[in-house]
Amino acid sequence: MFQKLGRKFQQFMIGRNGPDDLARFSLAVAFAFMLVSVFVNDALASQVLMACAFAGVAYCYFRVFSRKKANRFKENRAYVSLRTKLTAPLRSAYARFKEWKAYHTTHRIYRCEQCGQSLRVPKGKGTVKVTCPKCKHSFTAKS
């Protein structure tokens, strides 16, 4: 029974846009509006939030069942481009933080007293003599 229903739905979806990133985002925003409307005490504000949630769900269904795939593709591409521009700095900052954290658990960073060059020394080696490769200044440091 469910297999027959699944095949009928697959046939129905042929030529339609289907779920994409913008449809998922509109559904998530609609869910957020619904959730916020539960906690709002004002009846009018709650109704407005539920109306916005309903509009988000309706827009999601419109996108999923639309037959104008080229138009929906352009809209989704614009959304993904905007999302990438907004989230790229956060992703790169997170990657830099992870790299910094991994790097600083295995090495200590010192600055050359003469030229200010950053020098890394492996941790756990005791007192070591560090020589700057830039100006050849030597000093001792604890690793």
Secondary structure as UniProt FT lines:
FT   HELIX           2..13
FT   TURN            14..15
FT   HELIX           21..39
FT   HELIX           43..65
FT   HELIX           69..106
FT   STRAND          107..111
FT   TURN            113..115
FT   STRAND          118..122
FT   TURN            123..124
FT   STRAND          127..131
FT   TURN            133..135
FT   STRAND          138..142
//
